[in-house]
Amino acid sequence: MTRGIPSRGQVGEPPRNDESGGLSFHVLGPTRVLGPDGDVLNIGPRRQRELLTLLLLRPGVAVPVERLAEELWHGRPPGGARSTLHAYLAGLRRVLEPGRRTPFRVLTTRDDAYALEVPASALDAGRLRALIAAARTATAAREHTRARELLGAAQLLCGGEPFADLVDHAAAGAERTRLREEYVGLQEDSAECRLTLGEHTLIIGDLAAMVDEHPLRERPRAQLALALYRSGRQAEALQALEAGRRAFAEELGLDPSARLRDLHTAILRQDPTLTLPDQPAARTRCGRRRPIRRTASGARAGCTCPALRRG
């Protein structure tokens, strides 16, 4: 089993990792450290917590003391910053490796620099990325139930604003932006998986909220339109796409992509490839059902709508 990817019986459960002393680190929300027994450790005062979080931005990377001081005090370290910083580092070692003497295994020293030796499997952001990657592998193998399980476990890891203890620190900005984007992609992947599993009616509310939050993202808007259409709400599906067209025009001065235009045409025509293999074809306005299109082998043609592909 690949490190960081849970077994089928323990999806999302943080693995015990001896490389980090059995500790589990959490940065998807307020910074937390769980001990080997699962208890939340007292990290200490605010600056000490911020220092730990700064090190967790770059797990395994030795960060020079001078750079840590610049980041911790927003470019204006006070007199005596070096000695204060060393006091915080000593305090963190007492929390992370109580009773241990040198050499330290978790918070290590390299010349005049410090590093947190935290493997990806012991950090919630690392487990999030491993779960997303595993879900995409499962999706490619058409193991959609497994993918839904993995994506659900990934969503449970997201407990708030990434690196919330560094909300005012410029050093965390790029990583926070990356994690936000990965979380939105996770939501889109989850919706795609649930659409494939026939859960279109159940996810309309979540997709509508996502479109409200990200009106210029095409993938969730396409997913919302398809979920509405499969739920027998063709007019609302077309309205969702029309609202997107207006938003793109007003905010970006652009027309919708060819993918969304193709989806709009397919919904207007009640294209049978938009429905699931075991779902009845959509009714036309006069109440007749359009025939299910099948391949040369007699199998039901799958959904080929390019607007729903990940890209």
DRENRO-491311 format. One record per atom (N, C-alpha, C, O, CB): x, y, z; residue in one letter. Coordinates in steps of 0.02 Angstrom, whole numbers, plus 50000, padded with zeros to 5 digits. Glycine has a CB too. Layout:
BEGIN
XYZa...
***
This chain:
BEGIN
500424994050000m500005000050000m500445006350000m500915006750039m499525000050062m500305011049958t500695017149954t500625021250018t500085021750046t500485021349894t501185024050041r501155028050102r500665033850095r500655037150043r501855030650120r500265034950145g499805040550145g499125038950117g498665042950125g500095046150108g499045033250083i498395031350056i498105025950100i498415020650108i498455028849982i497525027150132p497255022350179p497025015950146p496885015750086p496685025450216p497005010750185s496755004450160s496005004950150s495685009750173s496924998650208s495714999950116r494995000150101r494574999950164r494015002350165r494804994350056r494844997150218g494454996750280g494545002750325g494185003450374g494634990650317g495025007150308q495175012750352q495255019150313q495745022750320q495815011350392q494775020650271v494815026550229v494815032850271v494375033750313v494235026850179v495325037150261g495365043550295g495645043250365g495765048550395g494695046550298g495755037250392e496025036850460e496765038450458e497135035250421e495905029750489e497005043450499p497705045250496p498145039450518p498045036850573p497845051350539p498625037350478p499045031750496p499545033650550p499785039250552p499415029150436p499695029050594r500215030150643r500875030050606r501005025450568r500195024950701r501305035050617n501925035450580n502505036150629n502565041150664n501915041350531n502925031050632d503475031050679d504005036250661d504385038350704d503795024250683d504025038250597e504515043250577e504385049950611e504845053850621e504495044250501e503765051350630s503595057550665s503445056250738s503125060350771s503005060950631s503675050650764g503555049150835g502825047550849g502605048150906g503775054850877g502445045350799g501745043850809g501305050050812g500715049550827g501655040050871g501595055950797l501215062250799l500835063250733l501045060750681l501685068150812l500285066950737s499895068750678s499795076250679s499585079150729s499195065050678s499965079550623f499955086850618f499385089150573f499245086050521f500635089450591f499055094550593h498465096950558h498525104450544h498625108450590h497825095550599h498475106250479v498525113250459v497925115350416v497895121150395v499175114450420v497455110750404l496845112550366l496335115250414l495825112050429l496565106250327l496465121350438g496095124450492g496605126750543g497195127350526g495575119450524g496405128050605p496895129750657p497405124150666p497235118250662p496525131250724p498015126050679t498555121150688t498435116950749t498305119450804t499235124750693t498465110350739r498395105550794r498915100150787r499125098450731r497685102550797r499125097450844v499565091550844v499235086350888v499065087750946v500295093350868v499155080350861l498875074850900l499435070150920l499865068450880l498325071050861l499435068150984g499935063451008g499795056350984g499295055150952g499965063651082g500245051651000p500155044650979p499505041651002p499235037050971p500735040451005p499235044151058d498595041551084d497995045351058d497425043851077d498595041751160d498105050351015g497555054150985g497365060351024g496925063951003g496955049850979g497685061651081d497535067651120d497845073751086d498385073451057d497805066951192d497485079451090v497745085751063v498275088551111v498145089451170v497165090951053v498865090051084l499405092651124l499355100251131l499115103651086l500085090751093l499575102751187n499595109951199n500225112751168n500775111751193n499575111651276n500155116251112i500735118551074i501075124351109i501665125551097i500525120551004i500715128051150g501015133651185g500725140351163g500195140451133g501755133651174g501075145851178p500815152551163p500765153851088p501015149951047p501245157851195p500445159451071r500285160851001r500905160850956r500905157650904r499935167650995r501435164350976r502025164750933r502335157750923r502585156250869r502545169550963r502325153750975q502605147050969q502185142850921q502455138850882q502645143651038q501525143750924r501075140250877r501205142650806r501225138550759r500335141450897r501305149150797e501435151750730e502105149150703e502165147750644e501445159450731e502605148550747l503245145850726l503175138650702l503455136850651l503755146350784l502815134650739l502695127750718l502355127650649l502535123650606l502255124050770l501865131950639t501495132050577t501935134350519t501875131750463t500875136650582t502385139150532l502865141250480l503305135450459l503455134650400l503285147050506l503525131350506l503935125550490l503525120350451l503785116950407l504225122450553l502875119750467l502445114950432l502285117150361l502065113050320l501795114050471l502405123450345l502345125650275l502845121950231l502715120950172l502455133250270l503415120050260r503965116850222r504215110850260r504795110750282r504545121950209r503805105750269p504025099850307p504645096650276p504675095650216p503465094750311p505125095250320g505745092150297g506255096950269g506805094850250g505595087050246g506085103350265v506545108450238v506855112350295v506495114850338v506175113150189v507515112850295a507865116650347a507805124050332a508025126450280a508615114450351a507505127750378v507385134950370v507875138650415v507875137450476v506645136850386v508285143150388p508765146850430p508415150950484p507855153350475p509185151450386p508755151750540v508485155350596v508305162550576v507775165050596v508975155450655v508735165750537e508595172650518e507955173150478e507565177850487e509185175450477e507835168350434r507225168450394r506615167150438r506095170350429r507255163350337r506675162550484l506115161250530l505935167550570l505345169050580l506285155550578l506445171150592a506325177350631a505975182550587a505515185950610a506985180150659a506205183250525e505885188050479e505155186350469e504725190750470e506255188150412e505005179950458e504315177950445e503885178350508e503305180550505e504295170850418e504165176450565l503765176350626l503555183250648l503005184250674l504145172850682l504015188250638w503855195050660w503715199650600w503825205750604w504435197950702w503485196850545h503255200750487h503785205650462h503635211350446h502625204550504h504415203250458g504945207450431g505235212450480g505675216350462g504705211050372g504985212450542r505245217150592r505405213550657r505075214750708r504725222850604r505905209150656p506075205550718p506325210350772p506715214950756p506595200150704p506115209550833p506335213950887p507045212450909p507335207350888p505855213450947p507325216650950g507965215150980g507915208751021g507415207751056g508215221051023g508415204651017g508395198351053g507965193051021g507785188151053g508155199551122g507785194050956a507345189350922a507655182350919a507295177450926a507185191750851a508305181950909r508625175350903r508545171350967r508365165450964r509375176150887r508665174451024s508605170751087s507875168851101s507725163451127s508885174851146s507405173351083t506695171851092t506485166051047t506105161651067t506255178051076t506745166150986l506585160750939l506845154050964l506495149050960l506885162350870l507445153950991h507725147851018h507315145351078h507245139351089h508455148851038h507045149951117a506615147951173a505975144651147a505755139651175a506445154151217a505695147451093y505095144351064y505255137451036y504875132751045y504805148851008y505825136751003l506025130350974l506125125151029l505935119351022l506665131050933l506425127251084a506515122651140a505835120651169a505735114951189a506955125951195a505375125451172g504705123951196g504345118951151g504005114451176g504295130351201g504425119751086l504115114951039l504415107951047l504055102951044l504205117350967l505065107651058r505375101051068r505105097651131r505015091551132r506135101751072r504975101551182r504705098551244r504005095751231r503805090751262r504685103751300r503635098951186v502955096551170v502995090451123v502645085451135v502545102051137v503405090851071l503425085751020l503815079451040l503635073951020l503715088550957l504335080351079e504755074651100e504915075351175e505495076251193e505405074351058e504405074751217p504525075851289p505025070751317p504985064751304p503865075251328p505495073451357g505985069151390g506555066951345g507025063651369g505655063251416g506535068751281r507065066451236r507645071351236r507545077451240r506795065651164r508255068651232r508855072751225r509115072051154r508865067951115r509395070651276r509605075951137t509885075651070t510145068651055t510395065351101t510445080851061t510105066450992p509845070050934p509085069750931p508785064550943p510145067250869p508785075450914f508055075650907f507865072850839f508235073450790f507795082950915f507285069650835r507055066350774r506515070250737r506455069650676r506805059450790r506115074150773v505555077650742v505755084850723v505695086750665v504945077750788v505975088750771l506205095550758l506965095450759l507275095650812l505915100650810l507265095050700t507975093950695t508355100450680t508065105450658t508125088850640t509005100250693t509445106050680t509935104150625t510235098850626t509825108150745t510015108750578r510515107950525r510895114450520r510655119450492r510185106050456r511505114450547d511895120550552d511495125850590d511305124650648d512105123250480d511355131550559d510965136850593d510255136950565d509965142350555d511305143750584d509975131050552a509295130550524a508925124950559a509225120450589a509325129350447a508255125250555y507835120250588y507335117450538y507105120850492y507455123450649y507175110950548a506695107650505a506235103150545a506455100150594a507055103550451a505605102750524l505135097950552l505135091850508l504925092250450l504415100950559l505365086250534e505395080050494e504715076650497e504605071950536e505965075250521e504255079050456v503575076550455v503425073550387v503395077250338v503065082250472v503335066950381p503155063950317p502455065950296p502045067950338p503215056350320p502315065450232a501655067550206a501085063850240a500545066650249a501625066350130a501205057650260s500665053650290s500495055950361s499975054050388s500855046350292s500935060050391a500805062550459a500525069650458a500415072550512a501435062350500a500415072450399l500165079350392l499505079050354l499465075950301l500685083950355l498985082250381d498325081650349d498325084250277d497975081450235d497805085450389d498725089450262a498755091850193a499055086550147a498855085850089a499165098350189a499545082750172g499845077350133g499345071750122g499315068850068g500465074750167g498955070050175r498455064750167r497905066950119r497645062850081r498165062850235r497725073450121l497225076050075l497435074850003l497045072349962l497105083450087l498055076549988r498305075849919r498355068449900r498215066649842r498985079149912r498545064249947a498585057049932a497895054149917a497815050049872a498905053249990a497395056249956l496715053849945l496435056149878l496115052249842l496255056150002l496565062449860i496325065049796i496655061149739i496315059349691i496475072549789i497305060049744a497655056349692a497385049149686a497285046649631a498415056249705a497275045949744a497015039149743a496315038849713a496145034149677a497005036149814a495905043949728a495225044249701a495245044949625a494845041949590a494825049949732a495695049049600r495735049949528r495985043549494r495775042049438r496205055849511r496415039849527t496635033449500t496045028549498t495945024949450t497205030449543t495645028549552a495055024249554a494555026149501a494245021849470a494725024549623a494465032649490t493995034949438t494225032649370t493825030449329t493925042549440t494885033249357a495145031149292a495035023649281a494965021349224a495895032749287a495025019849336a494905012649332a494155010949336a493965005049339a495275009049388a493725016149335r493005015449339r492775012349405r492245009249408r492755011149281r493165013249457e492965011049524e492635016949559e492925019849605e493585008349565e492045018849537h491735025049558h491515024949632h491545030049666h491155026749514h491295019249656t491105018849727t491715019749771t491675023249822t490765012049742t492265016749752r492895017649789r493115024949786r493335027749836r493445013049760r493065028049728a493255035049721a492835039449766a493095044049799a493195037349647a492175038149768r491735042149812r491945041449885r491935046349922r491005040049803r492125035449905e492345034149974e492975038149990e493025041250043e492465026649985e493455038049944l494085041749954l493975049249955l494255052749997l494585039949899l493555051749910l493425058949908l493045061249969l493165066749994l493035060749844l492585057049994g492235058750056g492715059250115g492655063750156g491705053550071g493205054650118a493705054950171a494125061250165a494305064250215a494145048750169a494295063150104a494695069250093a494305075350116a494595079850147a494875069950019a493655075650102q493255081450122q493215082050198q493185087650225q492555080950093q493225076450233l493195076650306l493835079650337l493815082150393l493095069650334l494385079650300l495005082450325l494995090150325l495365093250362l495585080050284l494565093050284c494565100350275c494165103550332c493555103850329c494275102350206c494525105950382g494185108550442g494155116150445g493975118850497g494535106150502g494315119550391g494275126850392g494795129750346g495055126450301g494365129550463g494955136150357e495445139750316e496125136550324e496365135750380e495475147150336e496455134550269p497125131650275p497615136450309p497615142450294p497395129650206p498025133850353f498525137750389f498195143850423f498435149450417f499085139950342f497655142450458a497265147850489a497675151750540a497535157650552a496645145050523a498175148650571d498585152250620d499085157050587d499425160750622d498965147350663d499125156850521l499565161450485l499175165950438l499415167950385l500095157450445l498555167650458v498125171350413v498415178050393v498275180650339v497445172450446v498835181050437d499125187550421d499855187050398d500195192050392d499095192050482d500085181050385h500775179950365h500825178950289h500515174450261h501085173950402h501225183350257a501305182750184a501625176150165a501495173550110a501735188550158a502025173250209a502375166950193a501895161350177a502065156850139a502825164850251a501285161550205a500805156050196a500345157150136a499955152750119a500395155250258a500385163050105g499895164750053g499875159949995g499345157749975g500035171550028g500465158149968a500475153849908a500215146849924a499835144049885a501185153449881a500425144049980e500205137349997e499455137250013e499105132449997e500595134550057e499215142550046r498495142850060r498095143149995r497575139849989r498335149150104r498335147049947t497985147449882t497985140749847t497475138749819t498325152749837t498545137149849r498575130449818r498075125749851r497735122049816r499285127549823r498045125749917l497595121249952l496865123049939l496445118549933l497735121250027l496705129449935r496015131449919r495825128749850r495275126149841r495945139249920r496275129449802e496135127149734e496055119549733e495625116849699e496695129249685e496475116049772e496415108749774e495755106649806e495465101649787e497005105849814e495525110549855y494895108749887y494315109849839y493845105849838y494795112949950y494335115249800v493805116349751v493815110649699v493295108149680v493885123249716v494415108749677g494465103149631g494205096649661g493895092649626g495185102149610g494315095749726l494055089949761l493285089949760l492975084749747l494305089949834l492985095649772q492255096149769q491995094549699q491485091149692q492025103149790q492345096949648e492135095549580e492205088149564e491765085149533e492555099749530e492755085149585d492855077949574d492315073849609d492055068949582d493545075749598d492135075949670s491615072449708s490945072849672s490585067949667s491565075349779s490785078749647a490155079549610a490145075349547a489645072249531a490035086949592a490715075149513e490765071049452e490645063649467e490295060149431e491445072049419e490955061449521c490875054449542c490145052849559c489885047649539c491335052849601c489835057249596r489145056049617r488665056549558r488155053049556r488935061049671r488815060749509l488415060849448l488455054149412l487955051549388l488635066549401l489055051349409t489155044949376t488775039349412t488535034649381t489895043249373t488715040049479l488375034949519l487615036049523l487265032449558l488665034749589l487365041149486g486645042249484g486365046249542g485765045849556g486305035849481g486795050049577e486565053949635e486425061149617e486515065649658e487085053549691e486205062349555h486115069249530h485625073249572h485735079149584h485885069049458h485085070149594t484585073849633t484865076049701t484695081349726t483955069549644t485295071949729l485555073249797l486065078849799l486175081849851l485865066949824l486385080349743i486935085249744i486755091949715i487185096349710i487525082449708i486135092849695i485935099349664i486065105149712i486325110249691i485195099149643i485875104349775g485965109849823g486695111649832g486875117549833g485665108049890g487125106549839d487845107849848d488135111149786d488545115749791d488215101249862d487935108949727l488195111849666l487955119049657l488335123349634l487985107749606l487325120449675a487065127249670a487465131949715a487625137549696a486315127549688a487625129649776a488025133649822a488725134749795a489015140149802a488055130349892a488995129649764m489665130149735m489685135149677m490155138949670m489915123349713m489175134949635v489135139649579v489055146849606v489345151449578v488545137949533v488665147749658d488605154449688d489275156949714d489425162849707d488095154249746d489675152449742e490315154449770e490845155449716e491295159649723e490555149149820e490795151549662h491295151849608h490925152649541h490925148049500h491745145449607h490625158449529p490195159249470p490555158749403p490245157649352p489845165849473p491215159549403l491585159449340l491935152749327l492305152149278l492095165049339l491825147949370r492095141249357r491605137249315r491015136749332r492245137449425r491835134649259e491385131449212e491185124349234e490615122349223e491715131049144e491645120749265r491495113649279r490905112749327r490455108849311r492105110249308r490875116249384p490295115249427p489645117749396p489115115049410p490415118749493p489685122949354r489075125249321r488825119949272r488225118649269r489205131949283r489275116749236a489075111349191a488785105549231a488295102449210a489665109049148a489095103949288q488845098549330q488145100049357q487715095749359q489325097149387q488045106349377l487385108349402l486855107649347l486315104949358l487395115649428l487025110049287a486555109549232a486375102249217a485795100549205a486835112849169a486875097849218l486745090749204l486335087649260l485885083649247l487405086949195l486495089349323a486105086549379a485375088649375a484925084649387a486415088749446a485255095049357l484575097349350l484225093749292l483655091649299l484565104949338l484575093149236y484275089849178y484085082549194y483545080249177y484745090049118y484545079049227r484405072049243r483855071349295r483555065949301r485035068649268r483715076749331s483175076649380s482515078949350s482025080049386s483355081049440s482485079649284g481875081649250g481745089049252g481175091249244g481295078149280g482275093149262r482195100349269r482575103849212r483055107649224r482445102849339r482365102449150q482715104949092q482735112549090q483255115449075q482385102249029q482185115749105a482165123149101a482655126249150a483005131049133a481455125649116a482695123449210e483175126149260e483895124749239e484335128849252e483035123049329e484005119149206a484685117649181a484895122849130a485465125249132a484705110649150a484445124649085l484595129749035l484685136549068l485105140449046l484045130048982l484295137949119q484365144349155q485055144849189q485355150149189q483815145149208q485295139249216a485945139349248a486495140949198a486965144649213a486085132549282a486445138149139l486935139549087l486875146649061l487385149849046l486855134649029l486265149249055e486165156049033e486455161049085e486745166049067e485415157449021e486355159549150a486645163749202a487405163849197a487715169049208a486425161349272a487695158149179g488415157849169g488635162149110g489135165649113g488645150749158g488255161849056r488415165848997r488435173249015r488885176948994r487915164648941r487925175549054r487915182549074r488495184349119r488795189649112r487255184149110r488665179849165a489225181249211a489875181849173a490275186249187a489275175649264a489995177349125f490615177649086f490645184149047f491175187349042f490665171549039f490085186149018a490065192248978a490185198449021a490575202849002a489395192848942a489855198749079e489905204649121e490575205149157e490855210649164e489345204649172e490825199449181e491435199649221e492075199149179e492585202249196e491425194049271e492045195349124l492655194049085l492615196649015l493125196948980l492775186649083l492015198648992g491945200748923g492035195048874g492255196148817g492435206248908g491875188948896l491975182948855l491325179148847l490865179748887l492515178548885l491305175048795d490765170248786d490935163848823d491525162648837d490625168948711d490435159748837p490585153148867p491025149048820p491045150248760p489935149348883p491385144248849s491805139948809s491385135548764s490775134948772s492255135648855s491715132448716a491375127748671a491075121948710a490545119348691a491855125048617a491395120048765r491125114448805r490445116148834r489985112048832r491615112748862r490365122248861l489715124148889l489205125248834l488615123848843l489785130348932l489425127848778r488955128948723r488695122148697r488105121448682r489285132948665r489145117248693d488935110548671d488445107448720d487965104048700d489545106048663d488565108648785l488105105848836l487415109148830l486905105848835l488385106948908l487415115748818h486785119348809h486385116448751h485785115348756h486915126848798h486735115148695t486405112348636t486145105348651t485595103548630t486885112148577t486545101348687a486335094548702a485715094348747a485275090148738a486905090748737a485685099048795i485095099248839i484485101548800i483935098948809i485225104048899i484575106548756l484015108748714l483735103048673l483125102348665l484235114548669l484175098948646r483965093448602r483775087148642r483545082248613r484535091648553r483855087448708q483735081548750q484145075548725q483885070048715q482975079748752q484775076948714d485225071848688d485235065848735d485385066748795d485945074748678d485095059848711p485065053948755p485735052248787p485745048548837p484815048048717p486295054748761t486935053248792t487035056848858t487515055548894t487505054948745t486585061548875l486635065048938l486355061048997l486495062549054l486265071648934l485975055848982t485685051849036t486125045949052t486575044149014t484985049449016t486005042949110l486375037049132l486115030849097l485555030849072l486325036249208l486515025449094p486305019449058p485625016749081p485245014249040p486815014149066p485485017149147d484855014249172d484325019449185d483825018049219d484985010249235d484425025549159q483945031049170q483515031849108q483775031749052q484315037749187q482855032549116p482425033549057p482625039949020p482865044649050p481695033949078p482535039948955a482665045848916a482215051548938a481655050448960a482575044448841a482465057748930a482075063548951a481455064248908a481455062548849a482495069948946a480915066748939r480295067948901r480355074248860r480645079248882r479685068348949r480065074148802t480025080248762t479425084248787t479055081948830t479955078648686t479335090248760r478785094448783r478105091348773r477635092548810r478815101248748r478045087148720c477395084048707c477325077448744c476825073948734c477305083048633c477815075648786g477735069948830g478025063548803g478025058548838g477045068948845g478265063448739r478545057248712r479265056548735r479615061448746r478505057148635r479475050348742r480165049048761r480585048048698r480375044748650r480215042848808r481175051048699r481625049848643r481955043048651r482075040948708r482145055448637r482105039648597p482405032948603p483105033248632p483465038148623p482415029548535p483295027848667i483965027348693i484435025348635i484315020448600i484005022148751i484955029348626r485425027848573r485915022448597r486155022748654r485805034148551r486055017648555r486505012248574r487075011748524r487025014048467r486125005548579r487615008748547t488195007848505t488075002048457t487564998648460t488835006748546t488565000848414a488484995348365a488434988648400a488124984048373a489074995248317a488734988048460s488694981748496s488044980948533s487914975648562s489274981148544s487624986148533g486984985848568g487014988648638g486504988948672g486754978748572g487604990948661a487664993848728a487425001048728a487455004348676a488394993548754a487195003348785r486965010348792r487555015048784r488075013948816r486605011548861r487485020048743a488025024848733a488135028848797a487645030948829a487885029548674a488765029848816g488905033548878g488875040948867g488835043348810g489595031648905g488905044648923c488895051948919c489565054348892c490085052948921c488755055148989c489555058048837t490175060448807t490235067948812t490635070948777t490205058348735t489855070948856c489845078248861c490535080748883c490725079448940c489305080648910c490905084448841p491585086648859p491595091848914p492115092748946p491925089348799p491045095348927a491035100448979a491135097549047a491305101149094a490385104348977a491025091049054l491075087949120l491745084549130l491865081649183l490525082849129l492175084849082r492825081749091r493275086249133r493245092349129r493155080249024r493695082949173r494155086749214r494695089749170r494965086449126r494465082249270r494845096149183g495355099349142g495625105349176g496065108749148g495095101149075g
***
